[in-house]
Amino acid sequence: MPLYKTIIIDNDTSLAIWKVEETEEMLWDNVELSPHCQSRFNGMKSTLHRRAFLSIRHLLAQYGYTDFDLVYDDNGKPHLKDGKYISITHSHNFTGIIISSRLEVGIDIEMQRDKILRIAHKFTPFEEYRTLANTAAIIRKLTIVWGAKESLYKIYGERGLSFLQHINVQDFLFEDCSTTAEIIYNGTLSHYQIHFLEFENFTCVYAAKNRI
C-alpha cells in the first residue's frame, strides 16, 4: 500500500499522505463503511473519487481508526468520535489527513496548474504576486495561498466565510515553508500557523489554530 509520506508535527499532531495507485477492488481490502459513508460512496460516479475515498480509510487505519470512528456535522466537517481534531483532503491521485489531539487543524492538497491564474482574483489580491520571477513561481505561490485558505476554511467550518474578504495569509518565501494567517469574521479575530510542502507538481498545505 503506497503510504507516500508522514510528518510528525509535534507530540500531539501528525499528518499522512497517500498516493492512490491501487485499483478500487484492492482498496476495499479491510475496509468497511458506515451506512452514511456507504451512501456517499454509492453516489460517486468517478472511479478516481471512489478510490480516493477508500484510500482515506486506509489513512485512518494508520492511526488506529475505522470509518465508524468518523462523523460529519451539518456543514460536512469531519470529526472523530474520541474528540481529536481531523481534516481530510484529496486531489487527483493524492489524499491526506491530519489529526491532532490538541489543536484545530486543516489540510489541503492541490495540483499546481495554470488554471489558478484565472481564478486568483477571487481569493487573493493578485497584484501582490506580480513581482515574482516567472509564471511558474506565481502558480506555485498562488497554489500555496489557495491551499492555506482551503485549510483555514476547513478549520473554521462555517458557510459564508469568504476567502477574499475574511482570510488573510501573510506573505512568505518559498524556502520558509511556513507563514501565518488570520481570519476576521463576524467580529471575531483568530490566528493560525501555516506550513506547506511541494512534491510531484502538487502542494500540500496544513494549518493549525493558535491556542490563546
C-alpha positions as CSV (number, residue, x, y, z in Angstrom):
1,M,0.0,0.0,0.0
2,P,1.6,3.3,-1.0
3,L,1.7,5.4,2.1
4,Y,3.5,8.3,0.5
5,K,4.6,10.4,3.4
6,T,4.1,11.0,7.1
7,I,5.0,14.1,9.1
8,I,5.2,14.2,12.8
9,I,4.4,17.9,13.6
10,D,4.6,17.5,17.4
11,N,3.7,15.0,20.1
12,D,0.0,15.7,19.5
13,T,-0.3,16.3,15.8
14,S,0.7,14.4,12.6
15,L,-0.3,14.0,9.0
16,A,-0.2,11.3,6.4
17,I,-0.4,11.4,2.6
18,W,-1.4,8.5,0.3
19,K,-0.6,8.1,-3.3
20,V,-3.5,6.3,-4.9
21,E,-2.2,3.7,-7.2
22,E,-4.3,0.7,-6.3
23,T,-7.5,-0.5,-8.1
24,E,-10.8,0.1,-6.4
25,E,-11.0,-3.6,-5.6
26,M,-7.6,-3.6,-3.9
27,L,-8.6,-0.6,-1.8
28,W,-11.7,-2.4,-0.4
29,D,-9.3,-4.7,1.4
30,N,-10.0,-4.5,5.2
31,V,-12.4,-1.5,4.7
32,E,-16.0,-1.4,5.9
33,L,-18.0,1.8,5.5
34,S,-20.6,3.2,7.9
35,P,-24.1,3.5,6.4
36,H,-23.7,7.2,5.9
37,C,-20.4,6.9,4.1
38,Q,-21.6,3.9,2.1
39,S,-24.4,6.1,0.9
40,R,-22.0,8.8,-0.1
41,F,-19.8,6.3,-1.8
42,N,-22.7,4.8,-3.8
43,G,-23.4,8.3,-5.2
44,M,-19.9,8.7,-6.6
45,K,-19.7,8.3,-10.3
46,S,-16.0,8.9,-10.7
47,T,-13.7,6.0,-10.2
48,L,-10.9,8.4,-9.1
49,H,-13.2,9.8,-6.4
50,R,-14.2,6.4,-5.1
51,R,-10.6,5.2,-5.0
52,A,-9.6,8.4,-3.1
53,F,-12.5,7.9,-0.7
54,L,-11.3,4.4,0.1
55,S,-7.7,5.4,0.4
56,I,-8.6,7.8,3.1
57,R,-10.0,4.9,5.1
58,H,-6.5,3.3,4.9
59,L,-5.0,6.5,6.2
60,L,-7.4,6.4,9.1
61,A,-6.2,2.9,9.8
62,Q,-2.7,4.2,10.1
63,Y,-3.9,6.0,13.3
64,G,-6.0,3.0,14.5
65,Y,-9.3,4.4,13.3
66,T,-12.0,2.9,11.1
67,D,-14.7,4.7,9.1
68,F,-17.1,4.1,12.0
69,D,-15.0,6.5,14.2
70,L,-15.7,9.3,11.7
71,V,-18.8,11.6,11.9
72,Y,-19.8,14.7,9.9
73,D,-21.5,17.8,11.2
74,D,-24.3,19.7,9.4
75,N,-21.7,21.7,7.4
76,G,-19.9,18.5,6.2
77,K,-17.0,18.9,8.5
78,P,-15.5,15.6,9.7
79,H,-14.9,14.9,13.4
80,L,-13.5,11.9,15.3
81,K,-15.8,10.4,18.0
82,D,-12.9,10.4,20.5
83,G,-12.7,14.2,20.3
84,K,-9.5,14.5,18.4
85,Y,-9.4,17.0,15.5
86,I,-9.2,15.8,12.0
87,S,-9.1,17.2,8.5
88,I,-9.2,15.4,5.1
89,T,-8.2,16.3,1.6
90,H,-7.8,14.7,-1.8
91,S,-6.6,15.9,-5.2
92,H,-6.3,13.6,-8.2
93,N,-4.2,10.7,-7.1
94,F,-3.1,12.1,-3.7
95,T,-5.1,12.0,-0.4
96,G,-4.2,13.2,3.0
97,I,-5.4,13.5,6.6
98,I,-4.1,15.5,9.6
99,I,-5.0,14.6,13.2
100,S,-4.4,16.4,16.4
101,S,-5.4,15.8,20.0
102,R,-4.7,19.5,20.9
103,L,-5.2,21.9,18.0
104,E,-7.8,22.6,15.5
105,V,-6.2,21.6,12.2
106,G,-6.9,21.7,8.4
107,I,-5.2,20.2,5.4
108,D,-5.4,20.7,1.6
109,I,-3.6,19.2,-1.3
110,E,-3.7,20.9,-4.7
111,M,-2.2,20.2,-8.1
112,Q,-0.1,23.1,-9.4
113,R,-2.0,24.2,-12.5
114,D,-2.1,27.4,-14.6
115,K,-5.9,27.4,-14.0
116,I,-5.2,29.2,-10.7
117,L,-4.1,32.3,-12.6
118,R,-7.6,32.7,-13.9
119,I,-9.3,32.5,-10.5
120,A,-6.7,34.2,-8.3
121,H,-8.7,37.4,-8.1
122,K,-11.5,35.5,-6.4
123,F,-9.4,34.6,-3.4
124,T,-6.4,37.0,-3.1
125,P,-5.2,40.4,-4.2
126,F,-3.4,39.2,-7.3
127,E,-1.2,42.3,-7.6
128,E,0.8,41.1,-4.6
129,Y,2.4,38.3,-6.7
130,R,3.3,40.1,-10.0
131,T,6.8,40.8,-8.8
132,L,7.7,37.1,-8.8
133,A,10.3,35.9,-11.3
134,N,8.1,34.0,-13.7
135,T,4.7,32.4,-14.2
136,A,5.7,29.1,-12.7
137,A,6.7,30.9,-9.5
138,I,3.4,32.7,-9.4
139,I,1.5,29.5,-9.9
140,R,3.4,27.9,-7.0
141,K,2.7,30.8,-4.7
142,L,-0.9,31.1,-5.6
143,T,-1.4,27.4,-5.1
144,I,0.1,27.7,-1.6
145,V,-2.2,30.6,-0.8
146,W,-5.2,28.8,-2.1
147,G,-4.3,25.7,-0.1
148,A,-3.8,27.8,3.0
149,K,-7.2,29.3,2.7
150,E,-8.8,25.9,2.0
151,S,-7.2,24.6,5.1
152,L,-8.4,27.5,7.2
153,Y,-11.9,27.2,5.8
154,K,-11.9,23.6,6.9
155,I,-10.9,24.6,10.4
156,Y,-13.5,27.3,10.7
157,G,-16.2,25.2,9.3
158,E,-18.8,27.9,8.7
159,R,-20.6,28.7,5.4
160,G,-20.4,32.3,4.4
161,L,-16.7,32.6,5.2
162,S,-15.1,34.4,2.2
163,F,-11.6,33.5,1.0
164,L,-11.1,37.0,-0.3
165,Q,-12.7,39.1,2.4
166,H,-12.2,37.2,5.6
167,I,-9.0,35.2,5.3
168,N,-5.6,36.9,5.2
169,V,-2.4,34.9,4.6
170,Q,0.8,36.7,5.3
171,D,3.4,36.9,2.6
172,F,6.2,34.3,2.7
173,L,9.3,33.0,0.9
174,F,9.2,29.5,-0.7
175,E,12.2,28.4,1.4
176,D,10.4,29.3,4.6
177,C,7.8,26.5,4.1
178,S,5.6,28.3,6.6
179,T,3.7,31.5,7.3
180,T,0.9,32.8,9.4
181,A,-2.7,33.8,8.7
182,E,-5.7,35.3,10.4
183,I,-9.5,35.1,10.0
184,I,-11.7,38.1,10.7
185,Y,-15.3,37.0,10.6
186,N,-18.5,38.2,12.4
187,G,-16.4,40.5,14.6
188,T,-14.1,37.7,15.7
189,L,-10.3,37.5,15.1
190,S,-8.4,34.2,15.1
191,H,-4.8,33.4,14.3
192,Y,-3.2,30.4,12.6
193,Q,0.1,28.8,11.7
194,I,0.5,27.6,8.1
195,H,3.1,25.1,6.8
196,F,3.5,23.8,3.2
197,L,5.4,21.3,1.1
198,E,5.6,20.5,-2.6
199,F,6.0,17.2,-4.4
200,E,5.4,15.8,-7.9
201,N,3.8,19.1,-9.0
202,F,1.4,19.1,-6.0
203,T,1.3,21.3,-3.0
204,C,0.2,20.3,0.5
205,V,-0.7,23.0,3.0
206,Y,-1.7,22.4,6.6
207,A,-2.8,24.8,9.2
208,A,-3.3,24.9,13.0
209,K,-5.2,27.4,15.1
210,N,-3.2,29.2,17.7
211,R,-4.1,28.5,21.2
212,I,-5.0,31.6,23.2
